[in-house]
Every structure is written in structure tokens, then in C-alpha cells.
Amino acid sequence: MPGTDGWLMRRLRHLDPILLILVLVLLGISLAVVASASGQNPSRITGHLVNMGLALTLMVAVANVPPHLLSKIGLPLYAAGVVLLVGVALFGEIRNGSRRWLDFGVMAFQPSELLKLALPLMLAWYFQRNETVRGARHYLIAGVLVLLPFVLILRQPDLGTAMMIGASGFYLLFFAGLPWKVMIGGGTLAAGSLPLVWNLLHDYQQRRVLTLIDPAADPLGAGYHIIQSTIAIGSGGLFGKGWMAGTQSQLDFIPERTTDFVFAVFGEEFGYVGAILLVALYLAVVARGLSIAGRAPTQFGRLMAATLSLNFFTYVFVNVGMVSGILPVVGVPLPLMSYGGTALVTLLLGVGILMSVATHRQINKT
């Protein structure tokens, strides 16, 4: 029907073509690697396809929302996220020793994922609102707003998500003009407080850091993940062993091989060349996001696009670093590659916001 075609075209014109191609290529690679890592498990493949379909649909929906409307949901979304985090602390469901989930009967929800978008949305709105009268107290208030969810998530405990929330807040403060002397002072204070932070870490978190230094100290326990993943990546050589031909993954030596350690499966099957090309795809996404930020006409658009781009980079850096044995294992998925609906939806909602900033900028200009 002509009316339907016109409606569809109006929706699709808000999709940035470069970002869309990069996302679809990464999702295609992800489907192939998850199929291999799961031993062609039909339920795993079907579940991944369903997650992709849902996440892409939400990405398209958000891309069609103008940035000025997105800015208005930042404060209520942040407030709701913090209230839910308090609910987790009081009534949350405990899984594997961590209290991270709220069980609503028909579904379980992890509120910390909501804050990955709610925090930058709220801070970008806050700094745009105070763009002409910005002073030290505004940065202080913003720092408290970052610290509140960071502490609530850290005590669940969920070090990986807390790190991502902290990084997101820092990026936005940086792009909002946080003075260098404050950043240097904060960095010095953080370094000086490391002994205190070490004592506050849980036993398993301390073991992860110690395992990074010497994985062979506990090869069948805390060091198992790093040892097996580095063996897999190294055994892939230059060009890899081929799709579904990786011995470490196919013989079940790699733990969490469809989720947090999917990069080890990819590295074994496609080698160093494949890994370099994959990282290049990720860097292209980041570069496109920063380009969108540089051309955004509003403070909100610039802050959101730049922060989301560096958040994406941080996901890649932390995951590849922990799988390669240069960072502690903190449970951060590889973006658009790891199996899991919540993280995929969060990431593609972020891509949808980038597309909204990019395409509505063009429409406003014309």
C-alpha cells in the first residue's frame, strides 16, 4: 500500500547508513560465531536471532525520536533507575552470590543496565540546561549523580557494570568541560586510595586481580578462564583454524564462550588477521559516532554522541583486554557479538540515539 510504503520510508530515513551497515556486519559475524560456539544449538541460535530482532526494532524506534524529546526523558529515567537500584539492594534476587535482579514474576530485570543510558541522558540534559551559567557547583552535582548509581551497583556486587557507569559519567563530564586540574587531582586521589579500595573488594574480586598477575597460580580455579582463552587466541595463529574448527571452543575448554569470552572463539577460528579486522570494525563505529558528535548542533547531541561512542570503545577495550589476559575478568560483554538480550538492547538503543542525533541534525539543517 502506498501509505504504508511512505510511512516506512519516513522511519528508515532516520537510520544513519554508515552506522547501520557496520552494525549489521557485526551482528552477522556474531550470529556465525555464536552458532559455532554453541555447537549449532538451535535454541541458542533462535534466541540470538530474537534478541537481534528486538534490539534492531528498538534501535529504529529510538532513531525516529528527535534529540530534544530524548533529552526530556533523561531525568525521570535516571530517577526510576536509582529507585530500582535501591529496590535491588532491599528486595533483589540473588544469583551466583550477587544481588542484581528484580523479579517481577513474568520477567526478571537488571536495573543497572537502565543506568547505562539513563545516566548520560540525564547529565547531557543537565549540562545543556545550565550551558550559559555553568560553574564548579554544576560539576560537583554531576559528580554526585554519577557516584550514587556507581556505589549502588558496586555493592551488588557488579564491578564490570559499575566500571562502565563510572566511565560513562567521566566521559560526559570531560566533554562538558571538566577542568584538567580537577581531573588530575581526582586521578591522584583515586591512585592514593587504591589500598583502601583493595580492602573493600570482595575476595573473588581480589582473586581476579591476583590471577591477572599469575594465572598459573590457580590453573583450575580463578586462572582457568584466562589460561584457556589465551591458549585459544594463540592457537588460532595468523589466519585461524576456520569456522567451527577451533579445538578449544568445540571441545568445551573455553568457559562462557557464547557470552563474555566469545572473542576467544573468534580469535581461534579467524586468527590475528580476523581479530584485527574485527577491531577495525569497532573503531569505525567509534569514529562514526565521534563524527556525529562533532557535527551535532546542540550541546545535548554533542555530549550524548561523544559519550556513547567512547562507552562503546570501553566495552571493546575491557572485553578484549580481559579475554587476552591484560585486564582482570570483570564480566563485560563484547558489544554486538556476545549472546545476551539485555546488553544487546542497551547497546543498540545507544546506536539509535546516535542515529537520531545524526539524522535529525541533517533534517533541521535542511
Order of alpha helices (4+ residues) and beta strands (2+ residues): alpha-alpha-alpha-alpha-alpha-beta-beta-beta-alpha-alpha-alpha-alpha-alpha-alpha-alpha-alpha-alpha-alpha-alpha
